[in-house]
């Protein structure tokens, strides 16, 4: 009679093992065969960048998605005209513009940035003056009140750069000043 409880324990243990294995198989099948996400919009490398429309220094509306369709890499730079590191990026981007004119589109976006003490919002005049002071030949946009583009891109410091590849996805991002050579290497990787 002592054999009967032992066989019962073995049967219960075998049933538990079969149940656990079945649950693992079902979970693995769900994870492996589930539908992929339909959108990957965000601000991480590999994501589609959030779309926006902002005015340029000539007060003409500029839309990101319409420029992505051109199939040319785009370098987005978030700046504030009073930020010293943004002013230091000007010569670096001038060099990029000289060496990669026609191969890449550079777009600077002037934003309000209270975290660094720049409370005055950029406007058409201040953005135009900033562009002229740096001798920049690329597109400058300014964030109008309420557009919240910097929130869409999760901007925490200035300057912040996003390099979009020919496919329109974010290929590289950097918060803070970056040397020309490092930026050149990233641009070369998307051309």
C-alpha angles and dihedrals in degrees: 000000000000089000094064097066090046092054090047091053090049092050092049091047091049091049092050091049092049090049093050092048090048091051091049091050092049092048092047091049090051093050095045098043103035118122114267118244112275095219131040098179112151144097102275126104108278095026127117104248119242111265121240142168120214136163120257126218089278089054092248115141114248120198122198098211093053089055093045088058088064088074094229122126113256127209111205116197121189110206146157119218093230097049112106095210089052088054089050091054090060096080091044092053091044087058091048089050092051095048100038103031108153093012098074135023117225119203124180117198117201110212138178110253117187094171091072095039098260099130099158109093116233116247137181094280099045092044092049091049091049091050092049094046090056094043089234121174099189132087120290120195129183128213109240119216110283099014093107097196091150089058091050088055094041093235111191100164141017133277100029120174131201120188113202118200126223088272090058095245123127106266099174140358135191134183113209137015116329129195120245094245093054091047091046091055091053093047091049089054092060100041 
